[in-house]
Amino acid sequence: AIFGTFLGFFVDKYGRKLGCIVFCVLELIINVLEHFNNFELLVLGRVLGGMSTSLLFTAFESWMVSEHRKRGFEEKKIAHTFAIAQMGNGAMAVLAGVLAQVSAEQFGDIGPFQLAIALTAVALVFVCFWNENYGGDGKQSSSSDLLIGDAMNVIKKDTKILLLGLIQSLFEGAMYTFVIMWVPTLARMVPGGKSGQPDFAVFGLGQGWIFSAMMVCISIGGEVFEGILKITTVEAGSIFIFLLAAASMVVPILFNEFYMVLGAFLILEACVGASFGAMATMRSHLLPDALQASIMNIFRLPLNILVVTGARMGDVLSPPQVFGVVLSWFLASGVLQIWLNSLVKAKKKTA
């Protein structure tokens, strides 16, 4: 979280393609380290994992947006690309789950990591054929300090960018807290399980199917996002997405019935799928190409604080209380999105 936060500045300085290559190399190293029964090496892998995650969520998106515009494609096609990517992400997650299960059966617990090495190597080959693009003036920058200062100034001067960054941090912080909570919550309610406590043995029999259903819902969310764009703006449509995510969290707070809670979780996953495309599209509208990765990474710091807070809450609060906090974060992102939408509409009227 600490080291990864500052990688965006180096992505803009040294190149987005290079950032994607570094991500692939880090993932190769991380999965190789999983082969060693050594605590220090595993900790090193987690540190590198934080850095690679930061690159995953900044380098690829900033490269795509810049390359899209450099090639002269229509601006409205950016949202379409993000929608397709999100649908593909969900489908690939389902396929990855199946392949991971097969590799685990064939090669043991280390099998999925060996498969990850092979797939990452293939991805690295593809990335090596991309064109390079940079932040700043479009060429390799000589100073990361300049990019940091420019990024902070842009955030201070443009309330819309500040709001978008806070919305992203709140929504994703709530989402990652949900990721921590969904398995023990459903395991506690699973039919045929132990009463009043998580029964992971019984829940594990159907956990793979539930995970696959969630990933399918993410793909559906990508389709929903594209449909929303046909009837309203991305800013207005995002209000519905964020508030629906908040509403879905009412169910695990008030009810203790397995299928009702599972249904609410599936609705949330569809909102997550729609939100990724929506926030990526808004970033492409509001963030300057030259500083996109730098600005995105600045807001990973409050995101990581929320994620750590969410992980800690699972140890000290009851599940309904944790979901209450998650609801408040989703709701706050929706309220801020209403504000952002009003600012965007006001700007269009004066333009």
Backbone hydrogen bonds, N-H to C=O, Kabsch-Sander energy under -0.5 kcal/mol:
donor,donor_aa,acceptor,acceptor_aa,energy
5,T,1,A,-1.1
6,F,2,I,-0.5
6,F,3,F,-1.0
7,L,4,G,-1.3
9,F,6,F,-0.6
10,F,6,F,-0.7
11,V,7,L,-2.0
12,D,8,G,-2.2
13,K,9,F,-1.6
14,Y,10,F,-3.0
15,G,11,V,-1.7
16,R,133,N,-2.7
19,G,15,G,-1.6
20,C,16,R,-2.0
21,I,17,K,-2.2
22,V,18,L,-2.8
23,F,19,G,-2.0
24,C,20,C,-2.0
25,V,21,I,-2.4
26,L,22,V,-2.9
27,E,23,F,-2.4
28,L,24,C,-2.1
29,I,25,V,-2.3
30,I,26,L,-2.9
31,N,27,E,-2.3
32,V,28,L,-1.7
33,L,29,I,-2.5
34,E,30,I,-1.1
35,H,32,V,-1.8
36,F,33,L,-1.8
38,N,36,F,-1.7
42,L,38,N,-2.0
43,V,39,F,-2.4
44,L,40,E,-2.3
45,G,41,L,-2.0
46,R,42,L,-1.6
47,V,43,V,-2.1
48,L,44,L,-2.6
49,G,45,G,-1.8
50,G,46,R,-1.7
51,M,47,V,-1.5
52,S,48,L,-2.6
53,T,49,G,-2.3
54,S,50,G,-1.6
55,L,51,M,-1.8
56,L,52,S,-2.5
57,F,53,T,-1.8
58,T,55,L,-1.1
59,A,55,L,-1.8
60,F,55,L,-0.8
62,S,58,T,-2.4
63,W,59,A,-2.1
64,M,60,F,-2.3
65,V,61,E,-2.5
66,S,62,S,-2.0
67,E,63,W,-2.7
68,H,64,M,-2.6
69,R,65,V,-1.9
70,K,66,S,-2.4
71,R,67,E,-1.8
72,G,69,R,-1.2
73,F,68,H,-1.9
77,K,74,E,-1.1
78,I,75,E,-1.6
80,H,76,K,-1.0
81,T,77,K,-2.3
82,F,78,I,-2.2
83,A,79,A,-2.2
84,I,80,H,-2.3
85,A,81,T,-2.5
86,Q,82,F,-2.3
87,M,83,A,-2.1
88,G,84,I,-2.5
89,N,85,A,-2.3
90,G,86,Q,-1.9
91,A,87,M,-1.9
92,M,88,G,-2.8
93,A,89,N,-2.0
94,V,90,G,-1.8
95,L,91,A,-2.2
96,A,92,M,-2.9
97,G,93,A,-2.0
98,V,94,V,-1.8
99,L,95,L,-2.7
100,A,96,A,-2.7
101,Q,97,G,-1.9
102,V,98,V,-2.3
103,S,99,L,-2.7
104,A,100,A,-2.2
105,E,101,Q,-2.1
106,Q,102,V,-1.8
107,F,103,S,-2.9
108,G,104,A,-1.8
111,G,108,G,-1.8
114,Q,110,I,-1.8
115,L,111,G,-2.3
116,A,112,P,-2.1
117,I,113,F,-1.7
118,A,114,Q,-1.7
119,L,115,L,-2.4
120,T,116,A,-2.5
121,A,117,I,-2.1
122,V,118,A,-1.7
123,A,119,L,-2.2
124,L,120,T,-2.5
125,V,121,A,-1.7
126,F,122,V,-1.7
127,V,123,A,-2.4
128,C,124,L,-1.8
129,F,126,F,-1.4
130,W,127,V,-2.1
135,G,12,D,-3.0
136,G,290,A,-1.6
138,G,135,G,-1.7
141,S,13,K,-1.4
147,L,143,S,-1.0
148,I,144,S,-2.4
149,G,145,D,-2.7
150,D,146,L,-2.7
151,A,147,L,-2.6
152,M,148,I,-2.3
153,N,149,G,-2.2
154,V,150,D,-2.3
155,I,151,A,-2.0
156,K,152,M,-2.2
157,K,153,N,-2.2
158,D,154,V,-1.8
159,T,157,K,-0.7
162,L,158,D,-1.7
163,L,159,T,-2.8
164,L,160,K,-2.5
165,G,161,I,-2.4
166,L,162,L,-2.2
167,I,163,L,-2.8
168,Q,164,L,-2.5
169,S,165,G,-2.2
170,L,166,L,-2.7
171,F,167,I,-2.8
172,E,168,Q,-2.6
173,G,169,S,-2.2
174,A,170,L,-2.2
175,M,171,F,-2.3
176,Y,172,E,-2.8
177,T,173,G,-1.7
178,F,174,A,-2.2
179,V,175,M,-2.0
180,I,176,Y,-1.5
181,M,177,T,-1.4
182,W,178,F,-2.3
185,T,181,M,-2.0
186,L,182,W,-2.3
187,A,183,V,-2.6
188,R,184,P,-1.4
189,M,185,T,-0.7
189,M,186,L,-0.7
190,V,186,L,-1.1
193,G,190,V,-2.1
197,Q,194,K,-1.0
199,D,187,A,-1.9
200,F,198,P,-0.7
203,F,199,D,-2.4
204,G,200,F,-2.3
205,L,201,A,-0.5
205,L,202,V,-1.1
206,G,203,F,-1.5
207,Q,203,F,-0.8
208,G,204,G,-0.5
210,I,206,G,-2.0
211,F,207,Q,-2.8
212,S,208,G,-2.2
213,A,209,W,-2.3
214,M,210,I,-2.2
215,M,211,F,-2.2
216,V,212,S,-2.2
217,C,213,A,-2.0
218,I,214,M,-1.6
219,S,215,M,-1.8
220,I,216,V,-2.4
221,G,217,C,-2.4
222,G,218,I,-1.6
223,E,219,S,-1.6
224,V,220,I,-2.7
225,F,221,G,-2.5
226,E,222,G,-1.7
227,G,223,E,-2.0
228,I,224,V,-2.5
229,L,225,F,-1.7
230,K,226,E,-0.5
230,K,227,G,-1.0
231,I,228,I,-1.5
232,T,228,I,-1.9
237,G,233,T,-2.7
238,S,234,V,-1.8
239,I,235,E,-0.8
239,I,236,A,-0.6
240,F,236,A,-1.0
241,I,237,G,-1.8
242,F,238,S,-2.7
243,L,239,I,-2.4
244,L,240,F,-2.3
245,A,241,I,-1.8
246,A,242,F,-1.8
247,A,243,L,-2.4
248,S,244,L,-2.1
249,M,245,A,-0.8
249,M,246,A,-0.9
250,V,247,A,-1.6
251,V,248,S,-0.8
253,I,249,M,-0.8
254,L,250,V,-2.0
255,F,251,V,-2.8
261,V,257,E,-2.3
262,L,258,F,-2.6
263,G,259,Y,-2.1
264,A,260,M,-1.9
265,F,261,V,-2.4
266,L,262,L,-2.2
267,I,263,G,-1.9
268,L,264,A,-2.2
269,E,265,F,-2.2
270,A,266,L,-1.8
271,C,267,I,-2.0
272,V,268,L,-2.5
273,G,269,E,-2.4
274,A,270,A,-2.2
275,S,271,C,-2.6
276,F,272,V,-2.0
277,G,273,G,-1.0
278,A,274,A,-2.0
279,M,275,S,-3.3
280,A,276,F,-2.1
281,T,277,G,-2.1
282,M,278,A,-2.4
283,R,279,M,-2.4
284,S,280,A,-2.0
285,H,281,T,-1.4
286,L,282,M,-2.4
287,L,283,R,-2.6
291,L,288,P,-1.6
292,Q,289,D,-1.0
295,I,291,L,-2.7
296,M,292,Q,-2.5
297,N,293,A,-2.1
298,I,294,S,-1.4
299,F,295,I,-1.2
300,R,297,N,-1.1
301,L,298,I,-1.1
303,L,299,F,-1.2
304,N,300,R,-2.5
305,I,301,L,-1.9
306,L,302,P,-2.2
307,V,303,L,-2.3
308,V,304,N,-2.4
309,T,305,I,-2.3
310,G,306,L,-2.8
311,A,307,V,-2.5
312,R,308,V,-2.1
313,M,309,T,-2.2
314,G,310,G,-1.2
315,D,312,R,-1.5
316,V,312,R,-1.0
317,L,313,M,-2.6
322,V,318,S,-2.3
323,F,319,P,-2.6
324,G,320,P,-1.4
325,V,321,Q,-1.8
326,V,322,V,-2.5
327,L,323,F,-2.6
328,S,324,G,-1.9
329,W,325,V,-2.0
330,F,326,V,-2.4
331,L,327,L,-2.9
332,A,328,S,-2.3
333,S,329,W,-2.0
334,G,330,F,-1.9
335,V,331,L,-2.4
336,L,332,A,-2.5
337,Q,333,S,-1.8
338,I,334,G,-1.8
339,W,335,V,-1.7
340,L,336,L,-2.8
341,N,337,Q,-2.8
342,S,338,I,-1.8
343,L,339,W,-2.0
344,V,340,L,-2.4
345,K,341,N,-2.4
346,A,342,S,-2.1
347,K,343,L,-2.1
348,K,344,V,-2.1
349,K,345,K,-1.8
350,T,346,A,-1.5
351,A,347,K,-1.1
